[in-house]
Amino acid sequence: MQTTADRIILRMQELKVQHKDIVAATGASKGTVTNWISGVNDPTGKRLLALASYLKTSPNWLLTGKNEEGGNARITNAEVQIYDENDPVPEGFTAIDFYDEIYVSAGNGHLNIEAPSTNKFFVPTGLLYECNVDSYYAKVVKVRGDSMAPDLLDGQRISVDISAKKIFDGEIYAFQVGDDTKIKYLFNWNEQGPGGFKAISRNEDKLRFPDEYYSPARIEAEGIHVIGQFWMKLDTRKIRR
């Protein structure tokens, strides 16, 4: 049976990454990285997030081996088009709802994506099958702010599957807290009873983006709920002139 150390070594070999590269990418000490690779202990917290990001996979796959090795889907402008509801769907593509005016990680009201959108985001049908996503529940929104940088950037288009609400440690979810729609790495947190969770930002500035803890009592009292699991982002770069 593969261990976390085995999976780390596998990704290092596939990406031609060395021990020193892991140290530089995660900020962990040489001894800590050695312990990960030798199986003495597993990465946790922000080091786990940084390691998974650098190895281009998910924290959950590193810890359990249950995710796709490639992590969440990443597509380019060449693979996606935006149309309105009256346009024909190109062969080999599937239309999913695109909400151009809705942002996550912003205090701009509830994420109202239950109703279909007139704007559609066309993605390769094979990608939906590969990522186990139901197109009916896949919604495209935009990121606002830099709490999840460098993994998710301000203004970047991402998709969440609103049928996937069960929390798997180290996956990214959109969730609602009052009027604030957030996007974070979530982990089960049961210190104040089963059903709680911890939310961690990718940005390492903990003064601006501290870890957040949600107890079952608070979740019930404030109506906090998971909206859906992140599965895709659109990678773009601004042209330098």
TORMITI-318221 format. One record per residue (C-alpha): residue number from 1; residue in three letters; chain; x, y, z. Coordinates in steps of 0.02 Angstrom, whole numbers, m for minus. Layout:
+--------+------+-------+--------+--------+--------+
: vodren : figu : vexba :     c1 :     c2 :     c3 :
+--------+------+-------+--------+--------+--------+
:    NUM :  ALA :     A :      X :      Y :      Z :
...
+--------+------+-------+--------+--------+--------+
END
This chain:
+--------+------+-------+--------+--------+--------+
: vodren : figu : vexba :     c1 :     c2 :     c3 :
+--------+------+-------+--------+--------+--------+
:      1 :  MET :     A :      0 :      0 :      0 :
:      2 :  GLN :     A :     66 :    171 :    m48 :
:      3 :  THR :     A :    106 :    293 :     92 :
:      4 :  THR :     A :    109 :    483 :     91 :
:      5 :  ALA :     A :    298 :    471 :     73 :
:      6 :  ASP :     A :    279 :    357 :    m78 :
:      7 :  ARG :     A :    162 :    480 :   m162 :
:      8 :  ILE :     A :    278 :    627 :   m127 :
:      9 :  ILE :     A :    424 :    532 :   m202 :
:     10 :  LEU :     A :    318 :    482 :   m352 :
:     11 :  ARG :     A :    272 :    662 :   m391 :
:     12 :  MET :     A :    452 :    717 :   m364 :
:     13 :  GLN :     A :    510 :    589 :   m491 :
:     14 :  GLU :     A :    375 :    634 :   m616 :
:     15 :  LEU :     A :    412 :    820 :   m603 :
:     16 :  LYS :     A :    601 :    796 :   m586 :
:     17 :  VAL :     A :    599 :    888 :   m420 :
:     18 :  GLN :     A :    740 :    876 :   m293 :
:     19 :  HIS :     A :    744 :    885 :   m104 :
:     20 :  LYS :     A :    810 :   1064 :   m107 :
:     21 :  ASP :     A :    667 :   1117 :   m221 :
:     22 :  ILE :     A :    539 :   1057 :    m94 :
:     23 :  VAL :     A :    629 :   1153 :     44 :
:     24 :  ALA :     A :    626 :   1313 :    m59 :
:     25 :  ALA :     A :    445 :   1294 :   m114 :
:     26 :  THR :     A :    370 :   1253 :     56 :
:     27 :  GLY :     A :    482 :   1349 :    174 :
:     28 :  ALA :     A :    505 :   1192 :    278 :
:     29 :  SER :     A :    675 :   1145 :    349 :
:     30 :  LYS :     A :    786 :   1015 :    266 :
:     31 :  GLY :     A :    755 :    897 :    411 :
:     32 :  THR :     A :    566 :    917 :    397 :
:     33 :  VAL :     A :    568 :    877 :    211 :
:     34 :  THR :     A :    680 :    728 :    244 :
:     35 :  ASN :     A :    552 :    665 :    371 :
:     36 :  TRP :     A :    413 :    682 :    243 :
:     37 :  ILE :     A :    509 :    585 :    111 :
:     38 :  SER :     A :    564 :    450 :    232 :
:     39 :  GLY :     A :    390 :    430 :    305 :
:     40 :  VAL :     A :    433 :    485 :    483 :
:     41 :  ASN :     A :    286 :    606 :    480 :
:     42 :  ASP :     A :    164 :    683 :    358 :
:     43 :  PRO :     A :    153 :    865 :    304 :
:     44 :  THR :     A :     14 :    966 :    384 :
:     45 :  GLY :     A :    m66 :   1138 :    378 :
:     46 :  LYS :     A :      8 :   1271 :    265 :
:     47 :  ARG :     A :    160 :   1161 :    226 :
:     48 :  LEU :     A :     43 :   1027 :    158 :
:     49 :  LEU :     A :    m45 :   1156 :     50 :
:     50 :  ALA :     A :    119 :   1225 :    m16 :
:     51 :  LEU :     A :    186 :   1051 :    m51 :
:     52 :  ALA :     A :     30 :    996 :   m144 :
:     53 :  SER :     A :     30 :   1155 :   m247 :
:     54 :  TYR :     A :    213 :   1135 :   m293 :
:     55 :  LEU :     A :    191 :    952 :   m338 :
:     56 :  LYS :     A :     37 :    998 :   m443 :
:     57 :  THR :     A :    m83 :    886 :   m350 :
:     58 :  SER :     A :   m207 :    900 :   m206 :
:     59 :  PRO :     A :   m174 :    886 :    m19 :
:     60 :  ASN :     A :   m303 :    747 :     m8 :
:     61 :  TRP :     A :   m213 :    643 :   m140 :
:     62 :  LEU :     A :    m47 :    663 :    m50 :
:     63 :  LEU :     A :   m123 :    605 :    115 :
:     64 :  THR :     A :   m244 :    471 :     55 :
:     65 :  GLY :     A :   m208 :    433 :   m128 :
:     66 :  LYS :     A :   m393 :    449 :   m166 :
:     67 :  ASN :     A :   m386 :    596 :   m287 :
:     68 :  GLU :     A :   m330 :    607 :   m466 :
:     69 :  GLU :     A :   m143 :    634 :   m471 :
:     70 :  GLY :     A :   m166 :    786 :   m580 :
:     71 :  GLY :     A :   m265 :    875 :   m447 :
:     72 :  ASN :     A :   m402 :    998 :   m493 :
:     73 :  ALA :     A :   m430 :   1034 :   m677 :
:     74 :  ARG :     A :   m336 :   1174 :   m759 :
:     75 :  ILE :     A :   m386 :   1232 :   m932 :
:     76 :  THR :     A :   m330 :   1370 :  m1048 :
:     77 :  ASN :     A :   m420 :   1499 :  m1154 :
:     78 :  ALA :     A :   m394 :   1386 :  m1304 :
:     79 :  GLU :     A :   m505 :   1253 :  m1225 :
:     80 :  VAL :     A :   m652 :   1359 :  m1170 :
:     81 :  GLN :     A :   m777 :   1481 :  m1244 :
:     82 :  ILE :     A :   m916 :   1590 :  m1171 :
:     83 :  TYR :     A :  m1083 :   1601 :  m1260 :
:     84 :  ASP :     A :  m1258 :   1656 :  m1219 :
:     85 :  GLU :     A :  m1404 :   1537 :  m1202 :
:     86 :  ASN :     A :  m1456 :   1547 :  m1385 :
:     87 :  ASP :     A :  m1290 :   1494 :  m1460 :
:     88 :  PRO :     A :  m1268 :   1314 :  m1519 :
:     89 :  VAL :     A :  m1155 :   1202 :  m1417 :
:     90 :  PRO :     A :   m999 :   1150 :  m1515 :
:     91 :  GLU :     A :   m971 :    964 :  m1537 :
:     92 :  GLY :     A :   m865 :    892 :  m1398 :
:     93 :  PHE :     A :   m911 :   1030 :  m1276 :
:     94 :  THR :     A :  m1040 :   1048 :  m1138 :
:     95 :  ALA :     A :  m1119 :   1212 :  m1079 :
:     96 :  ILE :     A :  m1114 :   1253 :   m894 :
:     97 :  ASP :     A :  m1182 :   1407 :   m805 :
:     98 :  PHE :     A :  m1069 :   1561 :   m799 :
:     99 :  TYR :     A :  m1108 :   1702 :   m676 :
:    100 :  ASP :     A :  m1001 :   1848 :   m730 :
:    101 :  GLU :     A :  m1066 :   1961 :   m591 :
:    102 :  ILE :     A :  m1038 :   1839 :   m447 :
:    103 :  TYR :     A :   m877 :   1831 :   m348 :
:    104 :  VAL :     A :   m813 :   1718 :   m210 :
:    105 :  SER :     A :   m706 :   1777 :    m64 :
:    106 :  ALA :     A :   m803 :   1941 :    m64 :
:    107 :  GLY :     A :   m931 :   2014 :     56 :
:    108 :  ASN :     A :  m1057 :   2047 :    m82 :
:    109 :  GLY :     A :  m1206 :   1944 :    m29 :
:    110 :  HIS :     A :  m1258 :   1764 :    m49 :
:    111 :  LEU :     A :  m1197 :   1663 :   m195 :
:    112 :  ASN :     A :  m1361 :   1647 :   m289 :
:    113 :  ILE :     A :  m1318 :   1515 :   m417 :
:    114 :  GLU :     A :  m1466 :   1398 :   m399 :
:    115 :  ALA :     A :  m1556 :   1477 :   m547 :
:    116 :  PRO :     A :  m1482 :   1444 :   m720 :
:    117 :  SER :     A :  m1380 :   1583 :   m798 :
:    118 :  THR :     A :  m1410 :   1653 :   m972 :
:    119 :  ASN :     A :  m1221 :   1652 :   m998 :
:    120 :  LYS :     A :  m1139 :   1485 :  m1032 :
:    121 :  PHE :     A :   m961 :   1427 :  m1014 :
:    122 :  PHE :     A :   m915 :   1288 :  m1135 :
:    123 :  VAL :     A :   m792 :   1158 :  m1073 :
:    124 :  PRO :     A :   m732 :    996 :  m1154 :
:    125 :  THR :     A :   m856 :    858 :  m1114 :
:    126 :  GLY :     A :   m714 :    736 :  m1082 :
:    127 :  LEU :     A :   m647 :    850 :   m945 :
:    128 :  LEU :     A :   m812 :    839 :   m851 :
:    129 :  TYR :     A :   m806 :    649 :   m857 :
:    130 :  GLU :     A :   m623 :    647 :   m806 :
:    131 :  CYS :     A :   m658 :    756 :   m654 :
:    132 :  ASN :     A :   m821 :    666 :   m605 :
:    133 :  VAL :     A :   m921 :    827 :   m623 :
:    134 :  ASP :     A :  m1107 :    838 :   m663 :
:    135 :  SER :     A :  m1127 :    980 :   m787 :
:    136 :  TYR :     A :  m1297 :   1027 :   m714 :
:    137 :  TYR :     A :  m1216 :   1069 :   m547 :
:    138 :  ALA :     A :  m1056 :   1148 :   m614 :
:    139 :  LYS :     A :  m1056 :   1338 :   m594 :
:    140 :  VAL :     A :   m924 :   1463 :   m652 :
:    141 :  VAL :     A :   m890 :   1618 :   m546 :
:    142 :  LYS :     A :   m745 :   1737 :   m517 :
:    143 :  VAL :     A :   m619 :   1751 :   m376 :
:    144 :  ARG :     A :   m601 :   1918 :   m287 :
:    145 :  GLY :     A :   m454 :   1958 :   m174 :
:    146 :  ASP :     A :   m288 :   1871 :   m143 :
:    147 :  SER :     A :   m328 :   1759 :      5 :
:    148 :  MET :     A :   m298 :   1605 :   m104 :
:    149 :  ALA :     A :   m148 :   1670 :   m201 :
:    150 :  PRO :     A :    m46 :   1600 :   m282 :
:    151 :  ASP :     A :   m164 :   1452 :   m313 :
:    152 :  LEU :     A :   m316 :   1559 :   m358 :
:    153 :  LEU :     A :   m292 :   1738 :   m416 :
:    154 :  ASP :     A :   m398 :   1895 :   m406 :
:    155 :  GLY :     A :   m518 :   1899 :   m555 :
:    156 :  GLN :     A :   m484 :   1719 :   m604 :
:    157 :  ARG :     A :   m631 :   1616 :   m665 :
:    158 :  ILE :     A :   m659 :   1454 :   m571 :
:    159 :  SER :     A :   m794 :   1321 :   m564 :
:    160 :  VAL :     A :   m874 :   1236 :   m415 :
:    161 :  ASP :     A :   m986 :   1083 :   m415 :
:    162 :  ILE :     A :  m1131 :   1127 :   m300 :
:    163 :  SER :     A :  m1180 :    944 :   m280 :
:    164 :  ALA :     A :  m1012 :    908 :   m195 :
:    165 :  LYS :     A :  m1033 :    974 :    m18 :
:    166 :  LYS :     A :   m951 :    838 :     86 :
:    167 :  ILE :     A :   m787 :    901 :    158 :
:    168 :  PHE :     A :   m630 :    804 :    113 :
:    169 :  ASP :     A :   m477 :    869 :    204 :
:    170 :  GLY :     A :   m371 :    984 :     96 :
:    171 :  GLU :     A :   m495 :   1013 :    m45 :
:    172 :  ILE :     A :   m552 :   1188 :    m93 :
:    173 :  TYR :     A :   m733 :   1237 :    m63 :
:    174 :  ALA :     A :   m845 :   1389 :    m82 :
:    175 :  PHE :     A :   m948 :   1418 :     74 :
:    176 :  GLN :     A :  m1066 :   1549 :    144 :
:    177 :  VAL :     A :  m1044 :   1642 :    309 :
:    178 :  GLY :     A :  m1180 :   1772 :    329 :
:    179 :  ASP :     A :  m1161 :   1893 :    183 :
:    180 :  ASP :     A :   m983 :   1836 :    149 :
:    181 :  THR :     A :   m951 :   1707 :     13 :
:    182 :  LYS :     A :   m782 :   1626 :     42 :
:    183 :  ILE :     A :   m665 :   1510 :    m51 :
:    184 :  LYS :     A :   m540 :   1413 :     58 :
:    185 :  TYR :     A :   m456 :   1248 :     91 :
:    186 :  LEU :     A :   m569 :   1156 :    213 :
:    187 :  PHE :     A :   m526 :   1024 :    342 :
:    188 :  ASN :     A :   m642 :    930 :    459 :
:    189 :  TRP :     A :   m626 :   1002 :    635 :
:    190 :  ASN :     A :   m716 :    910 :    775 :
:    191 :  GLU :     A :   m640 :    984 :    934 :
:    192 :  GLN :     A :   m808 :   1061 :    980 :
:    193 :  GLY :     A :   m912 :    917 :    914 :
:    194 :  PRO :     A :   m931 :    821 :    751 :
:    195 :  GLY :     A :   m978 :    922 :    598 :
:    196 :  GLY :     A :   m864 :   1072 :    620 :
:    197 :  PHE :     A :   m730 :   1126 :    498 :
:    198 :  LYS :     A :   m573 :   1232 :    484 :
:    199 :  ALA :     A :   m543 :   1351 :    338 :
:    200 :  ILE :     A :   m366 :   1393 :    281 :
:    201 :  SER :     A :   m313 :   1524 :    154 :
:    202 :  ARG :     A :   m172 :   1484 :     33 :
:    203 :  ASN :     A :    m95 :   1656 :     60 :
:    204 :  GLU :     A :     37 :   1639 :    196 :
:    205 :  ASP :     A :      2 :   1811 :    271 :
:    206 :  LYS :     A :    m87 :   1748 :    426 :
:    207 :  LEU :     A :   m110 :   1924 :    496 :
:    208 :  ARG :     A :   m225 :   1963 :    350 :
:    209 :  PHE :     A :   m292 :   1789 :    322 :
:    210 :  PRO :     A :   m295 :   1692 :    487 :
:    211 :  ASP :     A :   m360 :   1515 :    498 :
:    212 :  GLU :     A :   m546 :   1509 :    532 :
:    213 :  TYR :     A :   m636 :   1384 :    643 :
:    214 :  TYR :     A :   m820 :   1343 :    629 :
:    215 :  SER :     A :   m899 :   1241 :    768 :
:    216 :  PRO :     A :  m1061 :   1143 :    741 :
:    217 :  ALA :     A :  m1151 :   1264 :    857 :
:    218 :  ARG :     A :  m1095 :   1416 :    757 :
:    219 :  ILE :     A :  m1135 :   1331 :    591 :
:    220 :  GLU :     A :  m1313 :   1299 :    649 :
:    221 :  ALA :     A :  m1338 :   1468 :    731 :
:    222 :  GLU :     A :  m1274 :   1570 :    584 :
:    223 :  GLY :     A :  m1336 :   1460 :    442 :
:    224 :  ILE :     A :  m1160 :   1430 :    378 :
:    225 :  HIS :     A :  m1157 :   1307 :    234 :
:    226 :  VAL :     A :  m1043 :   1234 :    102 :
:    227 :  ILE :     A :  m1091 :   1289 :    m74 :
:    228 :  GLY :     A :   m984 :   1168 :   m172 :
:    229 :  GLN :     A :   m813 :   1097 :   m209 :
:    230 :  PHE :     A :   m691 :   1184 :   m325 :
:    231 :  TRP :     A :   m639 :   1080 :   m475 :
:    232 :  MET :     A :   m577 :   1194 :   m614 :
:    233 :  LYS :     A :   m487 :   1358 :   m645 :
:    234 :  LEU :     A :   m449 :   1454 :   m802 :
:    235 :  ASP :     A :   m264 :   1498 :   m814 :
:    236 :  THR :     A :   m223 :   1662 :   m898 :
:    237 :  ARG :     A :    m79 :   1785 :   m898 :
:    238 :  LYS :     A :    m81 :   1970 :   m933 :
:    239 :  ILE :     A :     24 :   2017 :  m1084 :
:    240 :  ARG :     A :    173 :   2127 :  m1040 :
:    241 :  ARG :     A :    195 :   2275 :  m1159 :
+--------+------+-------+--------+--------+--------+
END
